[in-house]
Amino acid sequence: MVQLKRFVGNPILAPIENSPWESRAVFNPGALLKDNIIHILYRGIARNDKYYISQLGHAYSDDGFHFTRTQKQPVLEPKEAYDKWSIEDPRIMTIDKEIYVTYVAINVPVPTPKKLSYTALASTKDFLNFQRLGVITAREDIDDRDTVLFPEKFGNDYIMLHRPQQITLNGKYQEFESGLPSRIWLTRSSSLTQWNMGSPLLKPEYLWESSKIGIGPPPLKTEKGWLLIYHGVDKNYVYRIGLALLDLQDPTIVIRRLPYPVLEPKENYETTGDFPNVVFPCGAVIREGKLFVYYGGADKVCAVATAGLEEVLDSLLTSG
């Protein structure tokens, strides 16, 4: 059984006591390897913010473990009508040499009962300045988050993975239209900003992910297939990390999927926080044959865990 190995120096980022915007929590970092430097964008929340507004900060590392914040201010703040109450859970990908960021956009106060969230897209060249491209999920009446884009086109099409949900009368989430536990969907488009709903790709299969699943980082291209890192949630709201492998030419084909999680909450920084018992992956890179997975611990801190890429692929192909 392959397992991700936690960095002994975790957490890699923690709240800053006197910061006006990241004193309560920093978590759920997206990641990108560029020019041998690993960049992360992460959520920050102020201690006394009763609305739990998230903003994004930037940090970088030359070894993947020790990170330096670039500035004391957030690099992407709530501003537009669609994200004015929170910017959450960034994922970073490069398409045609351009850097894009998908993020969860909240347009009402976060504590609002039965609120809906959407996915927005932005581009950047330096992780400090961003061009907002607007909301890209298809419907305003559907909660649609955990969204990533494949880092290359398939013919003339872009491909998106996302998780459309609806809210039931008792305030719980279930999959759009089906009433089933929420699944990961796949859709295609010739435009980065105009998408339809698509169709389901992966559904919960095991007890540790029986409540819902959602995509983590953007897919990683390997010689064996597209490596998917996703989160699964059980009936007790424990978040774990799972792996799957998609076909390189046709990503609607699931080649293999591990029946067990490769990381689950265990350490104090994963079991105790604003949302306990959570390991939530938003970023991953492959560097020198090693897989780095960046995740939020208990909605409080940023952490990283690693595994050999060949070990991961071998386990998927033999145990999946």
C-alpha positions as CSV (number, residue, x, y, z in Angstrom):
1,M,0.0,0.0,0.0
2,V,1.5,3.3,-1.1
3,Q,1.1,6.1,1.5
4,L,2.1,9.8,1.3
5,K,4.8,10.6,3.8
6,R,4.4,13.8,5.8
7,F,7.2,16.3,5.9
8,V,8.6,16.2,9.5
9,G,8.6,20.0,9.5
10,N,4.9,20.4,8.9
11,P,3.1,22.7,8.9
12,I,4.9,24.6,6.1
13,L,2.8,27.7,6.7
14,A,0.9,28.7,9.8
15,P,-1.1,31.8,10.8
16,I,0.8,35.0,11.7
17,E,-0.1,36.4,15.0
18,N,-0.4,40.1,14.2
19,S,-1.4,39.9,10.5
20,P,-4.5,41.9,9.6
21,W,-5.6,39.1,7.1
22,E,-3.9,35.7,8.0
23,S,-3.9,35.6,11.8
24,R,-6.6,33.0,12.2
25,A,-5.9,30.4,9.5
26,V,-3.8,29.7,6.4
27,F,-4.7,26.6,4.4
28,N,-5.6,24.8,1.2
29,P,-2.6,25.8,-1.0
30,G,-2.6,25.4,-4.7
31,A,0.9,24.8,-6.2
32,L,2.9,25.1,-9.4
33,L,6.4,24.3,-10.4
34,K,7.9,27.0,-12.5
35,D,11.6,27.4,-13.4
36,N,12.5,24.9,-10.6
37,I,10.7,27.1,-8.0
38,I,7.5,25.8,-6.3
39,H,4.9,28.5,-6.0
40,I,1.9,28.2,-3.8
41,L,-1.3,30.3,-3.4
42,Y,-3.1,29.8,-0.1
43,R,-6.2,31.0,1.8
44,G,-5.7,33.4,4.7
45,I,-8.3,34.4,7.2
46,A,-8.2,37.1,10.0
47,R,-8.8,36.1,13.6
48,N,-11.6,38.4,14.3
49,D,-13.4,38.2,11.0
50,K,-16.9,37.0,11.9
51,Y,-17.7,36.6,8.1
52,Y,-14.8,34.1,7.6
53,I,-13.6,36.0,4.5
54,S,-10.7,34.3,2.6
55,Q,-8.0,36.1,0.6
56,L,-5.1,34.6,-1.2
57,G,-1.4,34.9,-0.3
58,H,1.7,33.8,-2.2
59,A,4.8,32.0,-1.1
60,Y,7.6,30.2,-2.9
61,S,10.3,27.5,-2.2
62,D,13.3,26.1,-3.9
63,D,13.1,22.8,-2.2
64,G,9.4,22.2,-1.8
65,F,9.4,22.2,2.0
66,H,10.6,25.6,3.2
67,F,8.5,28.5,2.0
68,T,8.9,32.3,2.0
69,R,6.0,34.6,1.8
70,T,6.5,37.3,-0.9
71,Q,4.7,40.1,0.9
72,K,2.6,41.0,4.0
73,Q,-0.5,41.7,2.0
74,P,-2.8,39.3,0.1
75,V,-2.2,39.0,-3.6
76,L,-5.8,38.4,-4.6
77,E,-8.6,39.9,-2.6
78,P,-12.4,39.8,-2.8
79,K,-13.5,42.6,-5.2
80,E,-16.0,41.7,-7.8
81,A,-19.7,41.1,-7.2
82,Y,-19.2,37.3,-7.7
83,D,-16.3,37.0,-5.2
84,K,-16.8,39.9,-2.8
85,W,-17.3,37.8,0.3
86,S,-14.6,35.2,-0.1
87,I,-11.9,33.7,-2.4
88,E,-11.2,30.1,-1.5
89,D,-9.3,26.9,-2.5
90,P,-7.0,28.0,-5.4
91,R,-5.8,25.5,-7.9
92,I,-3.0,26.5,-10.3
93,M,-2.3,25.2,-13.8
94,T,-0.4,26.2,-16.9
95,I,-2.1,25.9,-20.3
96,D,-0.3,27.0,-23.5
97,K,2.4,28.6,-21.3
98,E,-0.1,30.8,-19.5
99,I,-0.7,30.5,-15.8
100,Y,-4.3,30.1,-14.7
101,V,-6.0,29.9,-11.2
102,T,-9.4,28.5,-10.5
103,Y,-10.9,29.4,-7.2
104,V,-14.1,29.2,-5.2
105,A,-16.0,32.5,-5.4
106,I,-18.5,33.4,-2.7
107,N,-20.9,36.3,-3.3
108,V,-22.8,36.3,0.0
109,P,-21.5,36.2,3.6
110,V,-20.0,32.8,4.3
111,P,-22.2,32.0,7.3
112,T,-25.3,32.5,5.1
113,P,-27.5,29.4,5.4
114,K,-27.8,27.4,2.1
115,K,-25.4,29.7,0.3
116,L,-24.2,28.7,-3.1
117,S,-20.6,28.9,-4.3
118,Y,-19.2,29.0,-7.8
119,T,-15.8,28.7,-9.5
120,A,-14.0,31.7,-11.0
121,L,-10.9,31.9,-13.2
122,A,-8.0,34.3,-13.2
123,S,-4.7,34.5,-15.0
124,T,-1.3,35.7,-13.8
125,K,2.3,36.0,-14.9
126,D,4.0,36.7,-11.6
127,F,1.6,35.5,-8.8
128,L,1.3,39.1,-7.7
129,N,-0.9,40.6,-10.3
130,F,-4.1,38.9,-11.7
131,Q,-6.5,39.3,-14.5
132,R,-10.0,38.1,-13.4
133,L,-11.8,36.2,-16.1
134,G,-15.1,35.8,-14.3
135,V,-17.2,32.9,-13.1
136,I,-16.8,29.8,-15.3
137,T,-19.2,27.2,-13.8
138,A,-22.3,26.8,-15.9
139,R,-25.3,27.5,-13.7
140,E,-26.2,30.1,-11.1
141,D,-28.6,27.8,-9.3
142,I,-26.0,25.1,-8.6
143,D,-23.2,24.9,-6.0
144,D,-20.2,24.2,-8.2
145,R,-16.7,24.0,-6.7
146,D,-13.6,21.8,-6.6
147,T,-12.9,22.8,-10.2
148,V,-9.7,22.3,-12.2
149,L,-8.6,22.5,-15.8
150,F,-6.4,19.9,-17.6
151,P,-3.0,21.5,-18.3
152,E,-3.2,20.9,-22.0
153,K,-5.9,20.9,-24.7
154,F,-7.4,17.8,-26.3
155,G,-7.7,18.7,-30.0
156,N,-9.5,22.1,-29.9
157,D,-11.0,21.5,-26.5
158,Y,-10.2,22.4,-22.9
159,I,-11.3,19.9,-20.3
160,M,-12.7,20.7,-16.9
161,L,-13.2,18.6,-13.8
162,H,-15.8,19.9,-11.3
163,R,-18.4,19.0,-8.7
164,P,-21.9,20.3,-9.2
165,Q,-24.2,20.0,-6.1
166,Q,-27.6,21.2,-5.0
167,I,-28.8,21.9,-1.5
168,T,-31.6,19.8,0.0
169,L,-34.5,21.2,2.1
170,N,-32.6,20.1,5.3
171,G,-29.5,22.1,4.2
172,K,-27.4,19.1,3.1
173,Y,-25.5,18.8,-0.2
174,Q,-26.2,16.1,-2.8
175,E,-25.3,15.7,-6.4
176,F,-27.0,17.9,-9.0
177,E,-30.2,16.2,-10.3
178,S,-29.4,12.6,-9.2
179,G,-29.8,13.0,-5.4
180,L,-26.7,10.7,-5.0
181,P,-23.5,11.5,-3.0
182,S,-21.6,14.2,-5.0
183,R,-19.3,13.0,-7.8
184,I,-16.6,14.4,-9.9
185,W,-17.8,15.5,-13.4
186,L,-16.0,16.1,-16.6
187,T,-16.9,18.6,-19.4
188,R,-15.3,20.0,-22.6
189,S,-15.3,23.4,-24.1
190,S,-13.6,25.3,-26.9
191,S,-13.5,28.4,-24.6
192,L,-11.9,28.8,-21.2
193,T,-14.7,30.9,-19.9
194,Q,-17.9,29.2,-21.4
195,W,-18.7,25.7,-20.1
196,N,-21.7,23.3,-19.9
197,M,-22.3,20.8,-17.2
198,G,-20.8,17.7,-18.8
199,S,-21.3,14.3,-17.2
200,P,-20.1,12.3,-14.2
201,L,-16.6,10.7,-14.2
202,L,-15.9,9.4,-10.7
203,K,-18.4,8.4,-8.0
204,P,-17.8,7.4,-4.3
205,E,-17.0,3.7,-4.2
206,Y,-15.7,3.0,-0.7
207,L,-16.7,3.7,2.9
208,W,-14.0,6.3,3.4
209,E,-15.4,8.4,0.6
210,S,-19.1,7.5,0.9
211,S,-20.5,11.0,1.5
212,K,-18.8,12.8,-1.4
213,I,-15.7,13.1,-3.5
214,G,-14.1,16.2,-5.1
215,I,-11.0,16.8,-7.2
216,G,-7.9,18.1,-5.6
217,P,-5.0,19.6,-7.7
218,P,-5.1,19.7,-11.5
219,P,-4.3,16.4,-13.1
220,L,-0.6,15.6,-13.4
221,K,0.6,14.1,-16.7
222,T,2.8,10.9,-16.3
223,E,3.9,8.3,-18.8
224,K,1.3,5.9,-17.4
225,G,-1.7,8.3,-17.5
226,W,-3.2,11.4,-15.9
227,L,-2.7,11.2,-12.1
228,L,-5.7,12.4,-10.2
229,I,-5.4,13.4,-6.5
230,Y,-8.8,13.8,-4.9
231,H,-10.5,14.1,-1.5
232,G,-13.1,11.7,-0.2
233,V,-15.4,12.4,2.7
234,D,-17.1,9.8,4.9
235,K,-20.3,9.8,6.9
236,N,-18.5,11.4,9.9
237,Y,-17.1,14.3,7.7
238,V,-13.5,13.0,7.8
239,Y,-11.6,14.1,4.8
240,R,-9.0,11.8,3.2
241,I,-6.9,11.8,0.1
242,G,-7.3,9.3,-2.8
243,L,-5.6,8.6,-6.1
244,A,-6.9,7.6,-9.6
245,L,-5.3,7.3,-13.1
246,L,-7.0,8.5,-16.3
247,D,-6.1,7.6,-19.9
248,L,-3.6,10.0,-21.6
249,Q,-5.5,10.3,-24.8
250,D,-9.1,9.9,-23.5
251,P,-9.4,11.2,-19.9
252,T,-13.0,9.9,-19.7
253,I,-11.4,6.5,-19.3
254,V,-10.5,5.6,-15.7
255,I,-7.6,3.2,-15.9
256,R,-7.2,2.5,-12.2
257,R,-8.2,3.8,-8.8
258,L,-6.9,2.9,-5.3
259,P,-9.5,1.4,-3.0
260,Y,-7.8,3.0,0.1
261,P,-6.7,6.5,1.0
262,V,-3.1,7.5,0.8
263,L,-3.4,10.1,3.6
264,E,-5.9,10.5,6.4
265,P,-6.0,12.9,9.4
266,K,-3.6,11.7,12.1
267,E,-1.4,14.5,13.3
268,N,-2.7,17.3,15.6
269,Y,-2.5,19.9,12.8
270,E,-4.9,17.7,10.8
271,T,-7.3,16.7,13.5
272,T,-7.7,20.0,15.4
273,G,-8.6,23.3,13.8
274,D,-11.5,25.3,12.4
275,F,-12.8,22.1,10.7
276,P,-11.3,19.1,12.4
277,N,-10.2,15.8,10.8
278,V,-9.4,17.3,7.4
279,V,-6.6,16.7,4.9
280,F,-7.6,18.7,1.8
281,P,-5.3,18.7,-1.3
282,C,-5.3,21.7,-3.6
283,G,-1.7,21.5,-5.1
284,A,0.7,19.0,-6.4
285,V,3.9,18.9,-8.4
286,I,6.3,16.3,-9.7
287,R,9.9,17.1,-9.2
288,E,12.9,14.9,-9.7
289,G,10.8,11.7,-9.6
290,K,9.0,12.7,-6.4
291,L,5.3,13.6,-6.0
292,F,4.7,16.6,-3.6
293,V,1.1,17.0,-2.4
294,Y,0.2,20.3,-0.8
295,Y,-2.8,20.3,1.5
296,G,-4.7,22.1,4.2
297,G,-4.8,20.6,7.7
298,A,-8.1,21.0,9.6
299,D,-8.7,24.4,7.8
300,K,-5.9,25.9,9.8
301,V,-2.4,25.3,8.3
302,C,-0.6,24.4,5.1
303,A,1.2,21.1,4.9
304,V,3.0,18.8,2.4
305,A,3.4,15.1,2.0
306,T,5.5,13.2,-0.6
307,A,5.9,9.8,-2.3
308,G,8.0,8.4,-5.1
309,L,6.2,8.8,-8.4
310,E,7.1,5.3,-9.6
311,E,5.8,3.8,-6.4
312,V,2.5,5.7,-6.8
313,L,2.0,4.6,-10.4
314,D,3.0,1.0,-9.6
315,S,0.5,0.8,-6.8
316,L,-2.2,2.2,-9.0
317,L,-1.5,-0.3,-11.8
318,T,-1.2,-3.3,-9.5
319,S,-3.6,-2.5,-6.6
320,G,-6.1,-0.3,-8.3
